[in-house]
Amino acid sequence: MEKLLLLACVGAFFSLITVQTDGKEPPCQRSSVSDELLLKFIKLNERTIEQQQQQTEKQQQQSEKQQKQIEKQRQQIETLTKSLQEVQLVAKSQTLENSILKSKLSSLMKSGGVVNNTIADLAETAKEMKKNLASVTGVVQNSIADPKWPTGRYCILANGKCPKGFQQISGGIQAIRVYTSAGCVNVKPVQFGSSFIRHHRNCHSPDYPADIGITACCK
């Protein structure tokens, strides 16, 4: 725009010079007019150059400001890029951890299935053992209530009432004379079931007698 204005001024100046030269004015007057127009042109040219310089400085300032903004945006982009890389690393690490946790969870679920099966097997075994124990308990109780003795003819030492199928038989010896030179040490009193060995009356008798009693159950 300034160049067009400058060219227009130059054209106007030369037009004035040409017009004034073609007229009939005296040479001195034409020189004075030319000098005045030339001065105006120089001032106009200086003003135009000054405006161009100001505009150039303004454009330089704007360019520097844009460069600063571009640099700031570049730094922001770099910061965002680093942040994005960090986020990607964290996400990758998290994905790996999730994969490991998923694998562990799957393993635990499989182990849980095995444990559940084992618990079920143990419960079934315990149930079977309880049934067997009840059966054995019944057999033992029946055996206690009505024991199965071996067949044949034999006797057992009694301990109170004889079992079913046995007959109680008792016998004994009283006041057995026991040889001793040291008092009652040769007679050791004992009670086994319904049978016994004991001193007769007391241990101060002259001949230290003893009693023996045996009670048996026979069939």
C-alpha positions, 0 to 999 in steps of 0.5 A: 500500500505504501509503495502504491502511495509513493508511486502516486506521489512520484507521478503527481510530482512529475506531472506538476513539473511537466505542467509548469514547464509547459506554461509561460511562467518565468524560470525563477518561479518554476524553480521555486515551485519545483523546489517546494514540490520536491521538498513535499515529496521528500517529506512524504517519502520520509514519512512513508519510510518511517511508517514502513519502518514502524510497520516493519518493527511492529511485524518483527515484534509480532513475529517475535511474539509468535515465535515465543508462543510457538516455543511455549506451545512446543514446550507444552507439546513436549510436556504432554508427550512425556506425560502421555509416555508415562501414562502409556508406561503405567498403563502397560505396567497395569495391564501386565499386573492385571494379567498376572492377577488374572492368572493367579485368580484363575489358578486360585479358582482351579485350586478352589475347585480342587479344594471343594472336591476334596472337602466333598470327598472328606465329607462323604468319607466322614459320613461313611465313617460315621455310618461304620462307627454306628454299626461297630458301636451297635455290634460292641453294645450287642456284644457287651449285652450278650457276649459271644463266648467260644464254644466248648467246656471251660471256666473263667474267674468270676468278677461278680455275676457270671455271664449268660450261659455260665454257672457260678462255682465257688470254693476255698480253703480256710486257716491254712497253716503257713510256715514262716520264721519272719511273721506274715511275710509269706502271705500276701493278701490280694483280691482278684475279681470275686477270688482272694488270698488273705490272712485268717483272722489276723497276722498275730496267730501262732501259726500265721494261717491264710485263707484262699477263696476262688469263684469261677464261671463255668459252662 
